[in-house]
Amino acid sequence: MSHESIPQREMPTGKLYSISDIHLDFPGNRAAWSQLTPHPGDGLILCGDVGDSTEHLRSALSRATSC
């Protein structure tokens, strides 16, 4: 059987990061999260405790997706 008919896939070049329990209810953590810098082509898994409110979650996801 020839493998010539199997399309070759490019390997991803980005990195996958993960972070948990960022607790944006603490001012120092909010300040640190706001300093998140763009990493085009990379991925982020955000899990665990984000904060105490829907606003914390909204803020965390907004910042993460803008990077």
N, C-alpha and C positions, 0 to 999 in steps of 0.2 A: 504494500500500500504506500502510495506516494504522499508525502506531507506538503507538497507544493500547492495543493488546493486549499490548505488551511491558512486563512489570513493572519498575518503577523500583527500583533497589537503592540503599540508603543507603551513602554513602561512610564508610569507617572513620574514626573520630575519634582513635584512638590513634596512637602512634609506634612505629616498629620500630627497635630498637637492635641493634648487633652488637658483639661483643668477642671477641678471640682471645688465646691464649697468656697466660692468667692465672697459670699456674705457681704453684699453691697449695702447692708444696713450699717456697716461700720465706715465712718468717713475716710479713714486711711485706705481701705480697700476700694472705695469709690474713686478716690484720687488715683490710685495705682491703675485701676481698670481704664480710667479715662486716658491714660498714657499709652494704651495698647497701640502699637504701630502696624501699618499695613504689611501684609505678607501675601501678595498676589500669588495665586496658584497653590497655596497651602490650605489645609483644612483644619477645623477646630471642633473638638467635641467638648461641649460645655455641659457638665452634669453636676449633680449634688445640689447643695443649698446655694441659691443665687442671692436671696435676700428675703425680706419679710413682707414684700408687697408685690402687686402686679407691676407697679412702676419700676421696681428694681429689676424684675424680669424683662420688662420692655426695654429698659435702658441697657441691660447687659446684651440682649440680642441685637439691639440697634447698633451698639458699638462694635460687636463682633462681626456683624454682616457688613459694616462699612470698611472693615479692614480686609 
